């Protein structure tokens, strides 16, 4: 079991109804994306981080590692926004840095800095909302809510099957890789390349066989899937708290933006 999946089942907010957690996280996510305000995004980040660390009791070190995962994609996006290119003969707009090489000029404009700054805070707030959902709610709970929202059954079942095959894929890859290491399959560059190619082929064959076995198992039961059963109940206190937080953020965003 992945550690992120373990926390989704064992966190202190696991007993809270999944519908409440989805509405809360998706509501804050929509407010962050619609308002596009840096201060509001920063407030959202701190609010969601507080619920994750203090409410769900997710370790701070692990949460920090998760925040570093999308940093590469965010960094490349920020660099592409900050850097602008133009001909050296053109007049540069307001900028904080420029460099001319032959017939081209690279510069960082003031408008680019503001756009990159806004993107950074919006992404930070949005990521915290998504992490709150996946760290406190199991996939079965999420799929249960999707069914309550009348999403197509085919789409929900594909999500569940894809989620299941992630663990099957990782387990098979680990076992095959361990067997190859025991036979010194990675002791030289050429042997490493050969072992990796064999690993890919073996994984493809095994996943294909397991998918056929799973399909046969489902068909033998009449094609019916086992759905997540509702165990918890709605809490009026949770709904009032969510409504208060969302209302405060909406009023704050409408007043200061």
C-alpha positions in Angstrom: 0.0 0.0 0.0 1.3 3.4 -0.9 1.9 5.7 2.1 -0.5 8.4 0.7 -3.2 5.7 0.4 -2.4 4.6 4.0 -3.0 8.1 5.3 -6.2 8.3 3.4 -7.6 5.4 5.4 -6.0 6.1 8.8 -6.0 9.9 9.2 -8.1 11.5 11.9 -10.6 12.9 9.4 -11.3 9.5 7.8 -14.6 9.1 9.6 -15.9 12.4 8.2 -18.4 11.9 5.4 -16.6 12.0 2.0 -19.2 14.3 0.6 -18.4 17.0 3.2 -14.6 16.8 2.5 -15.1 16.9 -1.3 -17.4 19.9 -1.2 -15.0 21.7 1.2 -11.9 21.0 -0.9 -13.5 21.6 -4.3 -15.3 24.7 -3.0 -12.0 26.3 -1.8 -10.4 25.2 -5.1 -13.1 27.0 -7.2 -12.8 30.1 -5.0 -9.0 30.1 -5.5 -9.3 29.7 -9.3 -12.1 32.2 -9.8 -10.9 35.0 -7.6 -7.2 34.6 -8.7 -6.1 36.7 -5.7 -2.6 36.1 -4.2 -3.7 36.9 -0.6 -6.8 34.7 -0.9 -4.7 31.9 -2.4 -2.2 32.2 0.5 -5.0 32.1 3.0 -6.4 29.0 1.3 -3.1 27.3 1.5 -2.7 28.0 5.2 -6.3 26.9 6.0 -6.0 23.6 4.1 -2.5 22.9 5.5 -3.8 23.5 9.0 -6.6 20.9 8.4 -4.1 18.5 6.9 -1.5 18.8 9.6 -3.5 19.6 12.7 -6.9 18.1 11.8 -5.9 14.9 9.9 -2.6 14.5 11.8 -0.6 14.1 8.6 3.2 14.4 9.4 4.6 17.8 8.5 7.7 16.2 6.9 5.6 14.0 4.6 3.3 16.9 3.6 6.4 19.0 2.8 7.7 16.2 0.5 4.4 16.1 -1.3 4.5 19.8 -1.9 7.9 19.4 -3.5 6.5 16.9 -6.1 4.9 19.5 -8.5 7.8 22.0 -7.9 9.6 21.0 -11.1 6.5 21.6 -13.3 5.8 24.8 -11.5 9.4 26.0 -11.8 9.5 25.3 -15.6 6.2 27.2 -16.0 7.5 30.2 -14.0 10.7 30.3 -16.1 8.7 30.3 -19.3 6.5 33.1 -18.0 9.4 35.2 -16.7 11.7 35.1 -19.7 10.7 37.0 -22.8 12.6 37.2 -26.1 12.6 40.0 -28.6 14.7 41.6 -31.3 17.5 43.8 -30.1 16.2 46.6 -32.3 12.8 46.7 -30.5 12.1 49.0 -27.5 11.8 47.0 -24.3 8.8 47.5 -22.0 9.3 48.1 -18.3 11.7 45.4 -17.1 14.0 44.5 -14.2 16.6 42.6 -16.1 17.8 42.2 -19.7 20.6 40.6 -21.7 21.5 41.1 -25.3 23.2 38.5 -27.5 23.8 39.4 -31.1 20.3 40.3 -32.6 18.2 39.0 -29.7 17.4 40.3 -26.2 16.3 38.3 -23.3 14.5 40.2 -20.5 12.3 39.8 -17.5 9.5 42.3 -17.6 7.5 43.8 -14.7 4.3 42.3 -16.1 5.9 38.9 -16.3 7.0 39.1 -12.7 3.4 39.9 -11.6 2.0 37.1 -13.7 4.5 34.5 -12.4 3.8 35.7 -8.8 0.1 35.3 -9.2 0.5 31.8 -10.8 2.7 30.7 -7.9 0.2 31.5 -5.2 -2.8 30.2 -7.2 -1.0 26.9 -7.8 0.1 26.7 -4.1 -3.5 27.2 -2.9 -4.9 24.7 -5.5 -2.4 22.0 -4.6 -3.2 22.3 -0.9 -6.9 21.8 -1.7 -6.2 18.6 -3.8 -3.8 17.2 -1.2 -6.5 17.7 1.5 -8.9 15.6 -0.5 -6.5 12.7 -1.4 -4.9 12.6 2.1 -8.2 12.5 4.0 -10.5 10.6 1.6 -10.1 7.1 0.2 -10.7 6.5 -3.5 -13.7 4.3 -2.6 -15.2 7.3 -0.8 -14.6 9.6 -3.7 -16.2 7.2 -6.2 -19.2 6.9 -3.9 -19.7 10.6 -4.0 -19.2 10.6 -7.8 -22.0 8.0 -8.0 -24.2 10.2 -5.8 -23.6 13.0 -8.3 -24.9 10.8 -11.1 -21.6 10.7 -13.0 -21.5 7.9 -15.7 -21.0 4.5 -14.1 -18.4 3.6 -16.8 -16.3 6.6 -15.8 -16.4 5.8 -12.1 -15.6 2.2 -12.6 -12.6 3.1 -14.8 -11.3 5.2 -12.0 -11.6 2.4 -9.6 -10.0 -0.2 -11.9 -7.2 2.2 -12.7 -6.6 2.8 -9.0 -6.5 -0.9 -8.3 -4.1 -1.6 -11.2 -1.6 1.0 -9.9 -0.9 -1.2 -6.8 -0.8 -4.3 -8.9 1.6 -2.7 -11.3 3.9 -1.5 -8.5 3.9 -4.9 -6.8 4.8 -6.7 -10.0 7.5 -4.3 -10.9 9.1 -4.6 -7.5 9.1 -8.4 -7.6 10.5 -8.6 -11.1 13.1 -5.9 -10.4 14.2 -7.7 -7.2 14.5 -11.0 -9.1 16.7 -9.4 -11.7 18.9 -7.8 -9.1 19.4 -11.2 -7.5 20.7 -12.4 -10.8 23.0 -9.4 -11.3 20.9 -8.0 -14.0 22.1 -4.5 -13.5 25.8 -4.9 -13.1 26.8 -3.3 -16.5 25.2 -0.7 -18.8 24.4 -3.3 -21.5 22.9 -5.7 -18.9 21.0 -2.8 -17.4 19.4 -1.9 -20.8 18.6 -5.6 -21.4 17.0 -6.1 -18.0 14.9 -2.9 -18.3 13.5 -4.0 -21.7 12.7 -7.5 -20.3 11.1 -5.8 -17.2 8.8 -3.7 -19.5 7.8 -6.7 -21.6 7.1 -8.9 -18.5 5.0 -6.1 -16.9 2.9 -5.7 -20.0 2.3 -9.5 -20.2 1.4 -9.8 -16.6 -0.9 -6.8 -16.5 -2.7 -8.1 -19.6 -3.2 -11.5 -17.9 -4.4 -9.9 -14.7 -6.8 -7.7 -16.5 -8.3 -10.8 -18.3 -8.6 -12.6 -14.9 -10.3 -9.6 -13.3 -12.7 -9.3 -16.3 -13.6 -13.0 -16.0 -14.2 -12.6 -12.2 -16.5 -9.6 -12.8 -18.4 -11.5 -15.6 -18.8 -14.6 -13.3 -20.6 -12.3 -10.8 -23.0 -11.0 -13.5 -20.9 -7.9 -14.3 -21.8 -6.2 -11.0 -19.2 -4.2 -9.1 -19.0 -4.0 -5.3 -19.7 -0.4 -4.4 -18.6 1.5 -1.3 -21.3 1.5 1.3 -22.1 4.7 3.3 -20.8 4.2 6.8 -20.7 7.7 8.2 -23.4 10.3 8.7 -23.6 14.0 7.9 -22.5 16.4 10.7 -24.4 19.7 11.1 -21.3 21.2 12.8 -19.1 20.3 9.8 -21.6 21.9 7.3 -21.9 25.1 9.4 -18.1 25.3 9.7 -17.6 24.8 5.9 -20.2 27.3 5.1 -18.6 29.9 7.4 -15.1 29.4 5.9 -16.4 29.5 2.3 -18.5 32.6 3.0 -15.7 34.4 4.7 -13.3 33.7 1.8 -15.9 34.8 -0.8 -16.6 38.0 1.1 -12.9 38.6 1.6 -12.1 37.9 -2.1 -15.0 40.1 -3.3 -14.0 43.0 -1.0 -10.2 43.1 -1.6 -10.1 42.1 -5.3 
